Amino acid sequence: MVTTRQIKAARALLAWSQADLARRSGISEPTVARLEAIDGELGGREDTTQKICAAIEAAGVEFIDENGGGAGVRLKKLPKART
């Protein structure tokens, strides 16, 4: 389950506007705005949620499940370059 707060936090980490997320996910900007307007689990159609999450993950953010400390997002750790 992904929440609207996780989506907003992910956008903040990436410095993305709703328009940026819409463009990168192939979802309309009004749909992104509508989905983010309601707190809680990200609503809408399942394929819409998958497209939004895929765009965010492709940009380097991973979703953290509820594990007692609260659900969240973080930037993926990049592999260290071999020298």
All heavy atoms as a GROMACS GRO file, in nm:
protein
  614
    1MET      N    1   0.083  -0.118   0.000
    1MET     CA    2   0.000   0.000   0.000
    1MET      C    3   0.088   0.125   0.000
    1MET      O    4   0.182   0.136   0.078
    1MET     CB    5  -0.089  -0.001   0.125
    1MET     CG    6  -0.166   0.126   0.142
    1MET     SD    7  -0.263   0.132   0.293
    1MET     CE    8  -0.142   0.188   0.408
    2VAL      N    9   0.060   0.215  -0.087
    2VAL     CA   10   0.131   0.343  -0.097
    2VAL      C   11   0.033   0.452  -0.059
    2VAL      O   12  -0.083   0.449  -0.098
    2VAL     CB   13   0.186   0.365  -0.240
    2VAL    CG1   14   0.249   0.501  -0.253
    2VAL    CG2   15   0.286   0.257  -0.276
    3THR      N   16   0.081   0.550   0.017
    3THR     CA   17  -0.007   0.658   0.061
    3THR      C   18   0.021   0.786  -0.018
    3THR      O   19   0.127   0.803  -0.078
    3THR     CB   20   0.012   0.686   0.210
    3THR    OG1   21   0.143   0.740   0.231
    3THR    CG2   22  -0.007   0.560   0.295
    4THR      N   23  -0.076   0.877  -0.010
    4THR     CA   24  -0.056   1.006  -0.076
    4THR      C   25   0.059   1.082  -0.014
    4THR      O   26   0.131   1.154  -0.083
    4THR     CB   27  -0.184   1.091  -0.070
    4THR    OG1   28  -0.227   1.105   0.064
    4THR    CG2   29  -0.295   1.027  -0.152
    5ARG      N   30   0.079   1.066   0.116
    5ARG     CA   31   0.193   1.133   0.180
    5ARG      C   32   0.326   1.081   0.127
    5ARG      O   33   0.422   1.158   0.113
    5ARG     CB   34   0.185   1.118   0.332
    5ARG     CG   35   0.073   1.199   0.392
    5ARG     CD   36   0.070   1.190   0.541
    5ARG     NE   37  -0.045   1.261   0.592
    5ARG     CZ   38  -0.052   1.311   0.714
    5ARG    NH1   39   0.047   1.295   0.798
    5ARG    NH2   40  -0.161   1.374   0.753
    6GLN      N   41   0.334   0.952   0.099
    6GLN     CA   42   0.456   0.898   0.040
    6GLN      C   43   0.479   0.956  -0.100
    6GLN      O   44   0.593   0.987  -0.135
    6GLN     CB   45   0.448   0.745   0.032
    6GLN     CG   46   0.468   0.676   0.166
    6GLN     CD   47   0.450   0.527   0.154
    6GLN    OE1   48   0.339   0.480   0.133
    6GLN    NE2   49   0.560   0.454   0.167
    7ILE      N   50   0.374   0.971  -0.177
    7ILE     CA   51   0.388   1.028  -0.311
    7ILE      C   52   0.437   1.172  -0.302
    7ILE      O   53   0.529   1.213  -0.372
    7ILE     CB   54   0.255   1.020  -0.389
    7ILE    CG1   55   0.210   0.874  -0.407
    7ILE    CG2   56   0.265   1.092  -0.523
    7ILE    CD1   57   0.306   0.786  -0.483
    8LYS      N   58   0.376   1.249  -0.213
    8LYS     CA   59   0.418   1.389  -0.196
    8LYS      C   60   0.561   1.398  -0.146
    8LYS      O   61   0.639   1.484  -0.191
    8LYS     CB   62   0.324   1.460  -0.098
    8LYS     CG   63   0.184   1.481  -0.153
    8LYS     CD   64   0.095   1.543  -0.046
    8LYS     CE   65  -0.047   1.560  -0.092
    8LYS     NZ   66  -0.133   1.619   0.012
    9ALA      N   67   0.598   1.311  -0.053
    9ALA     CA   68   0.736   1.311  -0.001
    9ALA      C   69   0.835   1.272  -0.111
    9ALA      O   70   0.943   1.331  -0.120
    9ALA     CB   71   0.747   1.216   0.118
   10ALA      N   72   0.798   1.176  -0.192
   10ALA     CA   73   0.885   1.135  -0.303
   10ALA      C   74   0.904   1.250  -0.401
   10ALA      O   75   1.016   1.276  -0.446
   10ALA     CB   76   0.826   1.014  -0.374
   11ARG      N   77   0.796   1.319  -0.432
   11ARG     CA   78   0.808   1.435  -0.521
   11ARG      C   79   0.900   1.540  -0.462
   11ARG      O   80   0.980   1.602  -0.533
   11ARG     CB   81   0.670   1.496  -0.551
   11ARG     CG   82   0.587   1.420  -0.647
   11ARG     CD   83   0.470   1.500  -0.706
   11ARG     NE   84   0.380   1.561  -0.609
   11ARG     CZ   85   0.381   1.690  -0.575
   11ARG    NH1   86   0.468   1.774  -0.629
   11ARG    NH2   87   0.294   1.738  -0.488
   12ALA      N   88   0.890   1.560  -0.330
   12ALA     CA   89   0.977   1.659  -0.264
   12ALA      C   90   1.123   1.618  -0.274
   12ALA      O   91   1.210   1.702  -0.301
   12ALA     CB   92   0.935   1.676  -0.119
   13LEU      N   93   1.153   1.490  -0.252
   13LEU     CA   94   1.292   1.443  -0.264
   13LEU      C   95   1.347   1.464  -0.405
   13LEU      O   96   1.465   1.494  -0.422
   13LEU     CB   97   1.300   1.293  -0.230
   13LEU     CG   98   1.301   1.256  -0.084
   13LEU    CD1   99   1.294   1.104  -0.069
   13LEU    CD2  100   1.425   1.308  -0.014
   14LEU      N  101   1.260   1.448  -0.503
   14LEU     CA  102   1.302   1.462  -0.643
   14LEU      C  103   1.289   1.605  -0.695
   14LEU      O  104   1.330   1.632  -0.808
   14LEU     CB  105   1.217   1.369  -0.731
   14LEU     CG  106   1.233   1.219  -0.704
   14LEU    CD1  107   1.124   1.140  -0.774
   14LEU    CD2  108   1.372   1.173  -0.745
   15ALA      N  109   1.234   1.694  -0.614
   15ALA     CA  110   1.206   1.832  -0.656
   15ALA      C  111   1.116   1.834  -0.778
   15ALA      O  112   1.135   1.911  -0.872
   15ALA     CB  113   1.335   1.910  -0.680
   16TRP      N  114   1.015   1.747  -0.778
   16TRP     CA  115   0.919   1.737  -0.886
   16TRP      C  116   0.790   1.808  -0.849
   16TRP      O  117   0.741   1.797  -0.736
   16TRP     CB  118   0.882   1.591  -0.914
   16TRP     CG  119   0.981   1.511  -0.990
   16TRP    CD1  120   1.105   1.548  -1.030
   16TRP    CD2  121   0.963   1.376  -1.034
   16TRP    NE1  122   1.167   1.444  -1.097
   16TRP    CE2  123   1.081   1.337  -1.100
   16TRP    CE3  124   0.860   1.284  -1.023
   16TRP    CZ2  125   1.097   1.211  -1.156
   16TRP    CZ3  126   0.876   1.158  -1.078
   16TRP    CH2  127   0.993   1.122  -1.146
   17SER      N  128   0.731   1.873  -0.945
   17SER     CA  129   0.597   1.927  -0.930
   17SER      C  130   0.497   1.817  -0.965
   17SER      O  131   0.534   1.710  -1.015
   17SER     CB  132   0.578   2.046  -1.024
   17SER     OG  133   0.585   2.002  -1.158
   18GLN      N  134   0.370   1.846  -0.946
   18GLN     CA  135   0.268   1.751  -0.991
   18GLN      C  136   0.275   1.734  -1.142
   18GLN      O  137   0.256   1.624  -1.194
   18GLN     CB  138   0.128   1.798  -0.949
   18GLN     CG  139   0.103   1.783  -0.801
   18GLN     CD  140  -0.036   1.828  -0.761
   18GLN    OE1  141  -0.102   1.903  -0.831
   18GLN    NE2  142  -0.081   1.781  -0.644
   19ALA      N  143   0.307   1.841  -1.213
   19ALA     CA  144   0.321   1.833  -1.359
   19ALA      C  145   0.436   1.742  -1.399
   19ALA      O  146   0.425   1.665  -1.496
   19ALA     CB  147   0.342   1.973  -1.418
   20ASP      N  148   0.547   1.749  -1.325
   20ASP     CA  149   0.661   1.661  -1.352
   20ASP      C  150   0.621   1.514  -1.335
   20ASP      O  151   0.653   1.430  -1.420
   20ASP     CB  152   0.779   1.692  -1.260
   20ASP     CG  153   0.839   1.829  -1.284
   20ASP    OD1  154   0.843   1.874  -1.400
   20ASP    OD2  155   0.883   1.891  -1.185
   21LEU      N  156   0.554   1.484  -1.224
   21LEU     CA  157   0.510   1.347  -1.200
   21LEU      C  158   0.413   1.301  -1.307
   21LEU      O  159   0.423   1.189  -1.357
   21LEU     CB  160   0.447   1.334  -1.060
   21LEU     CG  161   0.390   1.196  -1.025
   21LEU    CD1  162   0.496   1.087  -1.037
   21LEU    CD2  163   0.330   1.198  -0.885
   22ALA      N  164   0.322   1.387  -1.344
   22ALA     CA  165   0.225   1.353  -1.449
   22ALA      C  166   0.296   1.319  -1.580
   22ALA      O  167   0.267   1.217  -1.643
   22ALA     CB  168   0.127   1.469  -1.469
   23ARG      N  169   0.389   1.403  -1.619
   23ARG     CA  170   0.462   1.383  -1.745
   23ARG      C  171   0.542   1.252  -1.741
   23ARG      O  172   0.540   1.174  -1.836
   23ARG     CB  173   0.553   1.502  -1.772
   23ARG     CG  174   0.624   1.498  -1.906
   23ARG     CD  175   0.702   1.626  -1.935
   23ARG     NE  176   0.795   1.664  -1.829
   23ARG     CZ  177   0.773   1.762  -1.741
   23ARG    NH1  178   0.662   1.833  -1.745
   23ARG    NH2  179   0.863   1.791  -1.649
   24ARG      N  180   0.610   1.227  -1.632
   24ARG     CA  181   0.696   1.109  -1.623
   24ARG      C  182   0.618   0.978  -1.607
   24ARG      O  183   0.670   0.872  -1.640
   24ARG     CB  184   0.795   1.127  -1.510
   24ARG     CG  185   0.903   1.229  -1.543
   24ARG     CD  186   0.991   1.255  -1.422
   24ARG     NE  187   1.119   1.312  -1.456
   24ARG     CZ  188   1.143   1.441  -1.474
   24ARG    NH1  189   1.045   1.528  -1.465
   24ARG    NH2  190   1.263   1.485  -1.501
   25SER      N  191   0.496   0.987  -1.554
   25SER     CA  192   0.417   0.865  -1.532
   25SER      C  193   0.314   0.840  -1.642
   25SER      O  194   0.256   0.732  -1.648
   25SER     CB  195   0.345   0.873  -1.398
   25SER     OG  196   0.250   0.978  -1.397
   26GLY      N  197   0.290   0.941  -1.727
   26GLY     CA  198   0.191   0.927  -1.831
   26GLY      C  199   0.048   0.942  -1.780
   26GLY      O  200  -0.046   0.899  -1.845
   27ILE      N  201   0.034   1.004  -1.664
   27ILE     CA  202  -0.096   1.030  -1.603
   27ILE      C  203  -0.124   1.179  -1.618
   27ILE      O  204  -0.032   1.260  -1.616
   27ILE     CB  205  -0.093   0.993  -1.451
   27ILE    CG1  206  -0.046   0.848  -1.430
   27ILE    CG2  207  -0.227   1.018  -1.386
   27ILE    CD1  208  -0.133   0.744  -1.492
   28SER      N  209  -0.249   1.217  -1.630
   28SER     CA  210  -0.279   1.360  -1.645
   28SER      C  211  -0.253   1.434  -1.514
   28SER      O  212  -0.265   1.378  -1.405
   28SER     CB  213  -0.424   1.380  -1.688
   28SER     OG  214  -0.513   1.352  -1.581
   29GLU      N  215  -0.215   1.561  -1.527
   29GLU     CA  216  -0.189   1.642  -1.407
   29GLU      C  217  -0.313   1.656  -1.318
   29GLU      O  218  -0.301   1.645  -1.196
   29GLU     CB  219  -0.135   1.779  -1.447
   29GLU     CG  220  -0.090   1.862  -1.329
   29GLU     CD  221  -0.026   1.993  -1.368
   29GLU    OE1  222   0.005   2.014  -1.487
   29GLU    OE2  223  -0.007   2.076  -1.277
   30PRO      N  224  -0.433   1.676  -1.374
   30PRO     CA  225  -0.551   1.681  -1.286
   30PRO      C  226  -0.573   1.552  -1.208
   30PRO      O  227  -0.617   1.554  -1.093
   30PRO     CB  228  -0.667   1.707  -1.383
   30PRO     CG  229  -0.604   1.775  -1.500
   30PRO     CD  230  -0.468   1.712  -1.512
   31THR      N  231  -0.538   1.438  -1.267
   31THR     CA  232  -0.551   1.311  -1.195
   31THR      C  233  -0.453   1.304  -1.080
   31THR      O  234  -0.488   1.263  -0.969
   31THR     CB  235  -0.531   1.192  -1.291
   31THR    OG1  236  -0.634   1.195  -1.390
   31THR    CG2  237  -0.536   1.059  -1.216
   32VAL      N  238  -0.329   1.345  -1.102
   32VAL     CA  239  -0.230   1.348  -0.994
   32VAL      C  240  -0.279   1.438  -0.881
   32VAL      O  241  -0.276   1.400  -0.764
   32VAL     CB  242  -0.091   1.394  -1.045
   32VAL    CG1  243   0.005   1.416  -0.928
   32VAL    CG2  244  -0.033   1.294  -1.143
   33ALA      N  245  -0.328   1.556  -0.916
   33ALA     CA  246  -0.378   1.650  -0.814
   33ALA      C  247  -0.496   1.591  -0.738
   33ALA      O  248  -0.504   1.603  -0.615
   33ALA     CB  249  -0.417   1.782  -0.880
   34ARG      N  250  -0.587   1.527  -0.809
   34ARG     CA  251  -0.704   1.467  -0.744
   34ARG      C  252  -0.663   1.356  -0.648
   34ARG      O  253  -0.713   1.346  -0.535
   34ARG     CB  254  -0.800   1.413  -0.850
   34ARG     CG  255  -0.926   1.350  -0.793
   34ARG     CD  256  -1.020   1.302  -0.903
   34ARG     NE  257  -0.957   1.219  -1.005
   34ARG     CZ  258  -0.928   1.089  -0.992
   34ARG    NH1  259  -0.954   1.027  -0.879
   34ARG    NH2  260  -0.873   1.022  -1.090
   35LEU      N  261  -0.570   1.271  -0.691
   35LEU     CA  262  -0.526   1.160  -0.606
   35LEU      C  263  -0.453   1.211  -0.482
   35LEU      O  264  -0.467   1.154  -0.373
   35LEU     CB  265  -0.436   1.065  -0.685
   35LEU     CG  266  -0.504   0.986  -0.796
   35LEU    CD1  267  -0.400   0.910  -0.877
   35LEU    CD2  268  -0.608   0.891  -0.739
   36GLU      N  269  -0.375   1.318  -0.496
   36GLU     CA  270  -0.299   1.371  -0.383
   36GLU      C  271  -0.387   1.453  -0.287
   36GLU      O  272  -0.344   1.481  -0.176
   36GLU     CB  273  -0.183   1.457  -0.431
   36GLU     CG  274  -0.068   1.378  -0.488
   36GLU     CD  275   0.054   1.464  -0.514
   36GLU    OE1  276   0.047   1.588  -0.497
   36GLU    OE2  277   0.158   1.407  -0.551
   37ALA      N  278  -0.506   1.489  -0.329
   37ALA     CA  279  -0.592   1.575  -0.247
   37ALA      C  280  -0.654   1.502  -0.128
   37ALA      O  281  -0.697   1.565  -0.032
   37ALA     CB  282  -0.703   1.634  -0.333
   38ILE      N  283  -0.657   1.370  -0.134
   38ILE     CA  284  -0.718   1.290  -0.028
   38ILE      C  285  -0.609   1.218   0.049
   38ILE      O  286  -0.530   1.143  -0.009
   38ILE     CB  287  -0.818   1.190  -0.086
   38ILE    CG1  288  -0.928   1.264  -0.163
   38ILE    CG2  289  -0.878   1.102   0.023
   38ILE    CD1  290  -1.020   1.176  -0.243
   39ASP      N  291  -0.605   1.241   0.180
   39ASP     CA  292  -0.504   1.176   0.265
   39ASP      C  293  -0.537   1.028   0.280
   39ASP      O  294  -0.653   0.988   0.278
   39ASP     CB  295  -0.502   1.244   0.402
   39ASP     CG  296  -0.374   1.216   0.478
   39ASP    OD1  297  -0.271   1.185   0.414
   39ASP    OD2  298  -0.377   1.223   0.602
   40GLY      N  299  -0.434   0.947   0.291
   40GLY     CA  300  -0.454   0.804   0.311
   40GLY      C  301  -0.395   0.725   0.196
   40GLY      O  302  -0.308   0.772   0.124
   41GLU      N  303  -0.445   0.604   0.181
   41GLU     CA  304  -0.398   0.516   0.074
   41GLU      C  305  -0.425   0.581  -0.060
   41GLU      O  306  -0.531   0.641  -0.082
   41GLU     CB  307  -0.467   0.380   0.083
   41GLU     CG  308  -0.415   0.281  -0.018
   41GLU     CD  309  -0.478   0.142  -0.003
   41GLU    OE1  310  -0.547   0.118   0.097
   41GLU    OE2  311  -0.456   0.060  -0.092
   42LEU      N  312  -0.328   0.570  -0.151
   42LEU     CA  313  -0.343   0.627  -0.284
   42LEU      C  314  -0.460   0.559  -0.353
   42LEU      O  315  -0.463   0.436  -0.368
   42LEU     CB  316  -0.214   0.610  -0.366
   42LEU     CG  317  -0.208   0.682  -0.499
   42LEU    CD1  318  -0.216   0.833  -0.479
   42LEU    CD2  319  -0.079   0.646  -0.571
   43GLY      N  320  -0.558   0.637  -0.392
   43GLY     CA  321  -0.678   0.583  -0.455
   43GLY      C  322  -0.661   0.570  -0.605
   43GLY      O  323  -0.550   0.568  -0.657
   44GLY      N  324  -0.773   0.564  -0.673
   44GLY     CA  325  -0.769   0.555  -0.818
   44GLY      C  326  -0.755   0.412  -0.866
   44GLY      O  327  -0.761   0.317  -0.788
   45ARG      N  328  -0.734   0.400  -0.994
   45ARG     CA  329  -0.721   0.268  -1.056
   45ARG      C  330  -0.584   0.209  -1.025
   45ARG      O  331  -0.485   0.281  -1.011
   45ARG     CB  332  -0.742   0.280  -1.206
   45ARG     CG  333  -0.883   0.325  -1.240
   45ARG     CD  334  -0.899   0.360  -1.384
   45ARG     NE  335  -0.842   0.258  -1.471
   45ARG     CZ  336  -0.859   0.255  -1.601
   45ARG    NH1  337  -0.928   0.348  -1.660
   45ARG    NH2  338  -0.804   0.160  -1.674
   46GLU      N  339  -0.579   0.077  -1.018
   46GLU     CA  340  -0.454   0.009  -0.985
   46GLU      C  341  -0.344   0.039  -1.086
   46GLU      O  342  -0.228   0.060  -1.049
   46GLU     CB  343  -0.477  -0.142  -0.977
   46GLU     CG  344  -0.355  -0.218  -0.927
   46GLU     CD  345  -0.380  -0.366  -0.908
   46GLU    OE1  346  -0.495  -0.404  -0.883
   46GLU    OE2  347  -0.283  -0.442  -0.918
   47ASP      N  348  -0.378   0.044  -1.216
   47ASP     CA  349  -0.275   0.072  -1.316
   47ASP      C  350  -0.223   0.215  -1.305
   47ASP      O  351  -0.106   0.242  -1.332
   47ASP     CB  352  -0.325   0.043  -1.458
   47ASP     CG  353  -0.440   0.132  -1.503
   47ASP    OD1  354  -0.529   0.160  -1.421
   47ASP    OD2  355  -0.441   0.171  -1.621
   48THR      N  356  -0.306   0.307  -1.258
   48THR     CA  357  -0.262   0.445  -1.236
   48THR      C  358  -0.160   0.448  -1.122
   48THR      O  359  -0.055   0.511  -1.134
   48THR     CB  360  -0.382   0.536  -1.203
   48THR    OG1  361  -0.473   0.531  -1.313
   48THR    CG2  362  -0.338   0.679  -1.178
   49THR      N  363  -0.190   0.380  -1.014
   49THR     CA  364  -0.098   0.372  -0.900
   49THR      C  365   0.034   0.310  -0.943
   49THR      O  366   0.141   0.359  -0.908
   49THR     CB  367  -0.161   0.290  -0.786
   49THR    OG1  368  -0.280   0.356  -0.742
   49THR    CG2  369  -0.065   0.276  -0.668
   50GLN      N  370   0.028   0.204  -1.023
   50GLN     CA  371   0.150   0.138  -1.069
   50GLN      C  372   0.235   0.230  -1.155
   50GLN      O  373   0.358   0.233  -1.142
   50GLN     CB  374   0.114   0.011  -1.147
   50GLN     CG  375   0.060  -0.099  -1.059
   50GLN     CD  376   0.011  -0.220  -1.138
   50GLN    OE1  377   0.000  -0.218  -1.260
   50GLN    NE2  378  -0.022  -0.327  -1.066
   51LYS      N  379   0.172   0.309  -1.242
   51LYS     CA  380   0.247   0.402  -1.327
   51LYS      C  381   0.314   0.510  -1.244
   51LYS      O  382   0.429   0.546  -1.270
   51LYS     CB  383   0.154   0.465  -1.431
   51LYS     CG  384   0.110   0.370  -1.539
   51LYS     CD  385   0.013   0.437  -1.634
   51LYS     CE  386  -0.036   0.342  -1.742
   51LYS     NZ  387  -0.133   0.407  -1.832
   52ILE      N  388   0.243   0.563  -1.146
   52ILE     CA  389   0.299   0.667  -1.059
   52ILE      C  390   0.417   0.611  -0.980
   52ILE      O  391   0.525   0.672  -0.976
   52ILE     CB  392   0.190   0.724  -0.966
   52ILE    CG1  393   0.092   0.808  -1.046
   52ILE    CG2  394   0.251   0.804  -0.851
   52ILE    CD1  395  -0.031   0.852  -0.969
   53CYS      N  396   0.399   0.495  -0.919
   53CYS     CA  397   0.507   0.435  -0.840
   53CYS      C  398   0.627   0.399  -0.926
   53CYS      O  399   0.741   0.420  -0.886
   53CYS     CB  400   0.455   0.312  -0.766
   53CYS     SG  401   0.338   0.352  -0.634
   54ALA      N  402   0.602   0.346  -1.046
   54ALA     CA  403   0.712   0.309  -1.136
   54ALA      C  404   0.794   0.431  -1.175
   54ALA      O  405   0.918   0.425  -1.181
   54ALA     CB  406   0.657   0.239  -1.260
   55ALA      N  407   0.728   0.543  -1.203
   55ALA     CA  408   0.800   0.665  -1.240
   55ALA      C  409   0.888   0.714  -1.126
   55ALA      O  410   1.003   0.754  -1.146
   55ALA     CB  411   0.701   0.773  -1.282
   56ILE      N  412   0.834   0.710  -1.005
   56ILE     CA  413   0.909   0.755  -0.888
   56ILE      C  414   1.027   0.662  -0.861
   56ILE      O  415   1.138   0.708  -0.835
   56ILE     CB  416   0.814   0.766  -0.767
   56ILE    CG1  417   0.719   0.885  -0.786
   56ILE    CG2  418   0.892   0.777  -0.636
   56ILE    CD1  419   0.606   0.892  -0.687
   57GLU      N  420   1.003   0.532  -0.869
   57GLU     CA  421   1.112   0.436  -0.844
   57GLU      C  422   1.220   0.446  -0.952
   57GLU      O  423   1.339   0.435  -0.921
   57GLU     CB  424   1.055   0.295  -0.835
   57GLU     CG  425   0.974   0.274  -0.707
   57GLU     CD  426   0.898   0.143  -0.702
   57GLU    OE1  427   0.870   0.085  -0.809
   57GLU    OE2  428   0.867   0.100  -0.590
   58ALA      N  429   1.181   0.468  -1.077
   58ALA     CA  430   1.279   0.482  -1.185
   58ALA      C  431   1.367   0.605  -1.166
   58ALA      O  432   1.481   0.608  -1.212
   58ALA     CB  433   1.207   0.489  -1.320
   59ALA      N  434   1.315   0.704  -1.094
   59ALA     CA  435   1.391   0.826  -1.068
   59ALA      C  436   1.484   0.812  -0.947
   59ALA      O  437   1.559   0.904  -0.917
   59ALA     CB  438   1.296   0.943  -1.047
   60GLY      N  439   1.478   0.698  -0.879
   60GLY     CA  440   1.573   0.675  -0.771
   60GLY      C  441   1.517   0.683  -0.630
   60GLY      O  442   1.593   0.695  -0.534
   61VAL      N  443   1.386   0.675  -0.615
   61VAL     CA  444   1.326   0.677  -0.482
   61VAL      C  445   1.265   0.540  -0.455
   61VAL      O  446   1.207   0.478  -0.544
   61VAL     CB  447   1.216   0.786  -0.473
   61VAL    CG1  448   1.140   0.776  -0.342
   61VAL    CG2  449   1.278   0.924  -0.487
   62GLU      N  450   1.281   0.492  -0.332
   62GLU     CA  451   1.217   0.366  -0.296
   62GLU      C  452   1.117   0.390  -0.183
   62GLU      O  453   1.135   0.478  -0.100
   62GLU     CB  454   1.318   0.259  -0.258
   62GLU     CG  455   1.410   0.292  -0.145
   62GLU     CD  456   1.519   0.186  -0.125
   62GLU    OE1  457   1.536   0.098  -0.212
   62GLU    OE2  458   1.586   0.192  -0.023
   63PHE      N  459   1.011   0.312  -0.187
   63PHE     CA  460   0.906   0.320  -0.087
   63PHE      C  461   0.942   0.230   0.030
   63PHE      O  462   0.988   0.119   0.011
   63PHE     CB  463   0.772   0.279  -0.148
   63PHE     CG  464   0.723   0.374  -0.252
   63PHE    CD1  465   0.748   0.352  -0.387
   63PHE    CD2  466   0.654   0.488  -0.217
   63PHE    CE1  467   0.704   0.440  -0.484
   63PHE    CE2  468   0.609   0.579  -0.313
   63PHE     CZ  469   0.635   0.554  -0.446
   64ILE      N  470   0.920   0.281   0.150
   64ILE     CA  471   0.948   0.206   0.273
   64ILE      C  472   0.813   0.165   0.331
   64ILE      O  473   0.727   0.250   0.356
   64ILE     CB  474   1.025   0.292   0.374
   64ILE    CG1  475   1.155   0.342   0.312
   64ILE    CG2  476   1.052   0.213   0.502
   64ILE    CD1  477   1.224   0.450   0.393
   65ASP      N  478   0.796   0.035   0.353
   65ASP     CA  479   0.672  -0.016   0.410
   65ASP      C  480   0.660   0.023   0.556
   65ASP      O  481   0.758   0.051   0.624
   65ASP     CB  482   0.666  -0.168   0.399
   65ASP     CG  483   0.656  -0.215   0.255
   65ASP    OD1  484   0.597  -0.143   0.173
   65ASP    OD2  485   0.706  -0.326   0.226
   66GLU      N  486   0.537   0.019   0.604
   66GLU     CA  487   0.510   0.036   0.747
   66GLU      C  488   0.580  -0.080   0.819
   66GLU      O  489   0.558  -0.194   0.790
   66GLU     CB  490   0.359   0.030   0.772
   66GLU     CG  491   0.321   0.027   0.918
   66GLU     CD  492   0.352   0.156   0.991
   66GLU    OE1  493   0.309   0.261   0.943
   66GLU    OE2  494   0.419   0.149   1.095
   67ASN      N  495   0.669  -0.046   0.910
   67ASN     CA  496   0.743  -0.150   0.981
   67ASN      C  497   0.755  -0.118   1.129
   67ASN      O  498   0.854  -0.152   1.193
   67ASN     CB  499   0.882  -0.169   0.919
   67ASN     CG  500   0.965  -0.042   0.924
   67ASN    OD1  501   0.921   0.059   0.978
   67ASN    ND2  502   1.084  -0.046   0.869
   68GLY      N  503   0.658  -0.049   1.180
   68GLY     CA  504   0.664  -0.007   1.319
   68GLY      C  505   0.714   0.135   1.333
   68GLY      O  506   0.683   0.204   1.429
   69GLY      N  507   0.793   0.180   1.236
   69GLY     CA  508   0.846   0.316   1.240
   69GLY      C  509   0.771   0.410   1.148
   69GLY      O  510   0.798   0.528   1.143
   70GLY      N  511   0.677   0.357   1.073
   70GLY     CA  512   0.599   0.439   0.981
   70GLY      C  513   0.644   0.422   0.838
   70GLY      O  514   0.762   0.402   0.810
   71ALA      N  515   0.549   0.430   0.749
   71ALA     CA  516   0.579   0.422   0.606
   71ALA      C  517   0.651   0.548   0.561
   71ALA      O  518   0.636   0.654   0.622
   71ALA     CB  519   0.449   0.404   0.528
   72GLY      N  520   0.728   0.538   0.456
   72GLY     CA  521   0.801   0.655   0.408
   72GLY      C  522   0.863   0.631   0.272
   72GLY      O  523   0.827   0.538   0.200
   73VAL      N  524   0.958   0.716   0.238
   73VAL     CA  525   1.034   0.706   0.113
   73VAL      C  526   1.178   0.744   0.143
   73VAL      O  527   1.207   0.812   0.241
   73VAL     CB  528   0.978   0.798   0.002
   73VAL    CG1  529   0.840   0.753  -0.043
   73VAL    CG2  530   0.975   0.942   0.043
   74ARG      N  531   1.266   0.700   0.057
   74ARG     CA  532   1.406   0.741   0.068
   74ARG      C  533   1.471   0.728  -0.069
   74ARG      O  534   1.423   0.657  -0.157
   74ARG     CB  535   1.481   0.656   0.169
   74ARG     CG  536   1.494   0.511   0.129
   74ARG     CD  537   1.571   0.431   0.232
   74ARG     NE  538   1.558   0.288   0.202
   74ARG     CZ  539   1.559   0.195   0.294
   74ARG    NH1  540   1.573   0.225   0.421
   74ARG    NH2  541   1.547   0.069   0.260
   75LEU      N  542   1.580   0.801  -0.086
   75LEU     CA  543   1.657   0.789  -0.210
   75LEU      C  544   1.730   0.656  -0.207
   75LEU      O  545   1.781   0.613  -0.103
   75LEU     CB  546   1.756   0.903  -0.223
   75LEU     CG  547   1.695   1.042  -0.242
   75LEU    CD1  548   1.802   1.150  -0.235
   75LEU    CD2  549   1.622   1.050  -0.375
   76LYS      N  550   1.736   0.590  -0.321
   76LYS     CA  551   1.807   0.464  -0.330
   76LYS      C  552   1.956   0.489  -0.314
   76LYS      O  553   2.009   0.590  -0.359
   76LYS     CB  554   1.783   0.397  -0.465
   76LYS     CG  555   1.643   0.348  -0.484
   76LYS     CD  556   1.626   0.285  -0.620
   76LYS     CE  557   1.483   0.245  -0.644
   76LYS     NZ  558   1.462   0.196  -0.781
   77LYS      N  559   2.020   0.397  -0.248
   77LYS     CA  560   2.164   0.405  -0.231
   77LYS      C  561   2.229   0.361  -0.361
   77LYS      O  562   2.202   0.252  -0.412
   77LYS     CB  563   2.207   0.315  -0.116
   77LYS     CG  564   2.348   0.337  -0.071
   77LYS     CD  565   2.374   0.257   0.055
   77LYS     CE  566   2.506   0.294   0.115
   77LYS     NZ  567   2.531   0.223   0.241
   78LEU      N  568   2.310   0.448  -0.417
   78LEU     CA  569   2.377   0.416  -0.542
   78LEU      C  570   2.494   0.323  -0.513
   78LEU      O  571   2.564   0.338  -0.413
   78LEU     CB  572   2.428   0.543  -0.609
   78LEU     CG  573   2.320   0.643  -0.650
   78LEU    CD1  574   2.384   0.771  -0.703
   78LEU    CD2  575   2.226   0.582  -0.752
   79PRO      N  576   2.517   0.226  -0.602
   79PRO     CA  577   2.632   0.137  -0.582
   79PRO      C  578   2.763   0.216  -0.592
   79PRO      O  579   2.773   0.311  -0.672
   79PRO     CB  580   2.620   0.036  -0.695
   79PRO     CG  581   2.523   0.091  -0.792
   79PRO     CD  582   2.443   0.195  -0.722
   80LYS      N  583   2.856   0.180  -0.509
   80LYS     CA  584   2.986   0.249  -0.511
   80LYS      C  585   3.060   0.212  -0.638
   80LYS      O  586   3.061   0.097  -0.682
   80LYS     CB  587   3.070   0.209  -0.390
   80LYS     CG  588   3.014   0.260  -0.261
   80LYS     CD  589   3.105   0.227  -0.145
   80LYS     CE  590   3.046   0.281  -0.016
   80LYS     NZ  591   3.134   0.257   0.096
   81ALA      N  592   3.123   0.312  -0.697
   81ALA     CA  593   3.200   0.290  -0.819
   81ALA      C  594   3.327   0.216  -0.784
   81ALA      O  595   3.393   0.245  -0.684
   81ALA     CB  596   3.232   0.424  -0.885
   82ARG      N  597   3.362   0.121  -0.865
   82ARG     CA  598   3.487   0.045  -0.844
   82ARG      C  599   3.603   0.124  -0.900
   82ARG      O  600   3.597   0.179  -1.009
   82ARG     CB  601   3.479  -0.090  -0.912
   82ARG     CG  602   3.377  -0.179  -0.846
   82ARG     CD  603   3.383  -0.316  -0.905
   82ARG     NE  604   3.288  -0.401  -0.836
   82ARG     CZ  605   3.273  -0.528  -0.861
   82ARG    NH1  606   3.345  -0.586  -0.954
   82ARG    NH2  607   3.186  -0.600  -0.794
   83THR      N  608   3.708   0.129  -0.822
   83THR     CA  609   3.827   0.202  -0.869
   83THR      C  610   3.945   0.112  -0.880
   83THR      O  611   3.952   0.006  -0.831
   83THR     CB  612   3.862   0.317  -0.773
   83THR    OG1  613   3.877   0.266  -0.643
   83THR    CG2  614   3.756   0.422  -0.780
   0.00000   0.00000   0.00000
